[in-house]
Amino acid sequence: MNDIYFNHKQFIKERDQLNRYSKVLLRFSALFALVGVFLGSHMAGSGGYQFLTVHAHILVVGWLSLFAFATFYKVFKPAKTILATLQVWTAIIGAIGLTAGMWFRYVGPFGMDTDGTFSLIFFIIGGTILLLSFVFFAILTFMKTDVE
């Protein structure tokens, strides 16, 4: 009887952790949506499209992908929480890194050299971290979940 109770407590603890992942991803997704919509309205109002690439990636990588990940954690509850933790934080860090790197590279804020090494490195590191997140996500989707 104690094993069943302990397993139930462990299940509740893991479920609560995954619900937190879902909420964190959803909140970051909302922030990306807000920034993406703001950039889109700025471009429409100004008639300038220098933010087009950044705007598109903020909405697709930041808003849409993080929202999809949040939905996955809410619906399927993957079994391996260490891999899930890595996936969640690499998704957030990678989305921020990639889109900020694109902003540095394509827009060149603060007088930054768009062909400079810093912007390229930032862009590449952010994109690589995001790529790892998608690899972790693919692995998670093939693993047993609590719903199965």
N, C-alpha and C positions, 0 to 999 in steps of 0.2 A: 504494500500500500504506500509506503514512503517513497518508493521509486516512482510511482505514478504521480504522487504529489510533487516531488522534486522536478520531474520532467514537465509537469504542467507549469510550475513556477518558472522554469527555464524557458518554456515556450512563450509565456506571457512577457518575460523580460526581453527575449529576442524580438517578439512582435512589436513591443513598444519602441525598441531601438529602430526597427525598420519603419515604423510610423514616423519617427523623428526624421529619418532620412528622407521620407516622402515629403514631409513638411518643409525641411531645409531646401530641398530641390525645388519645390513649388514656390517658395519665397524668392529664391534666386532667379527662377524662371520669370516671376512677376517683375523683378527689377530689370532683367534684360528686356522684357516686353516694353516696359516704360521707357527705357533708354532708346530702344529701337523705334518706337512710335514717335518719340520726341525728335530723333534724327530725321525720320521720314517727313514729319510735318515741317521741320526746319528746311529740308531740301525743297519741299513743295512750295513753301513760302518765299524762299530766297531765289529759287530757280537755278541754284547751283547744285551739282551732283557729285562733289568731291567726296562725300561720305557714303556713296552708293554701295561700295563693296563692304565697308564696315557695317553699314546699316543692315545689309542682307545677312551677313554672318552673325550679327548680334541676334537677329530674329530667328534664324535657322538653328545655329549652334547653341545660343544662349536660351532663347525662349522655348523653341519647339523641342529641342533635344532634352533639355532639363525637365520640361513638362512631361515628356514621354517617360523619362527615367522615374520621375515622381509617381506617375501612374503605375508603372511596373512594380515599384516597391509597395504601393498601396494594395494592388490586386493580387500579386503572385507570392510575395513574401519568400524570397530566396533563402535557402538553408544556411549558406556559409556567410556569416556576418563579417568576417575579416576581409574577404574578397569584396563584399558589398561596401564596406567602409572605404576601401581603396577606390572602388568604382565611383562612389559618390564624390569624394574629395578631389579625385583627379578630373572628374567632369567639371566641377565648379572652377578649380584652379586652371584647368586647360581652356575652358570657355573664356574666362577672364584674360588669360595670357594670350590666346590666339587673337581675340578681338582687339585687345590693347596693342598687341604687336602689329596688327593690320592698321590700326589708327596711327601708330608711330610711322609705319612704313609708307602708307598711301597718303596720309594727310599731312604728316610732319608738324605736329603741334609744337608750340614753344620754340619755334625756329629750328627744330630738330632736322638734321640731314636725313632725307628719306632714303638715300642710298647708303646710309651709314651702317656700320657693323652692329651697333647697339640694337637698332630697330629690327635688323635681320635676325639676330640671335634671339631677341624677345619673341619674335614671330615664330621661329623654328621651335624653340623650347615650349611655348604655349601650345603649338600644334601637336608636338610629340606627346605632351602630357595628355592632351585631349584624345589622341589616337590610342594611348594606353587605356583610357577610360572606356572607349568603345570596344577594345579587346576584352577588358574585364566584363563589360556588359554582355558581350556575345557568349562568353564562358558561363556567366550567370544564367542566361536564358536556356542553356542546355542542361543545367543542373536541376536536381529534384527541388521542388518548391513545396511549401506547406499546403498549397491548394491541391496538389496532386494526391 
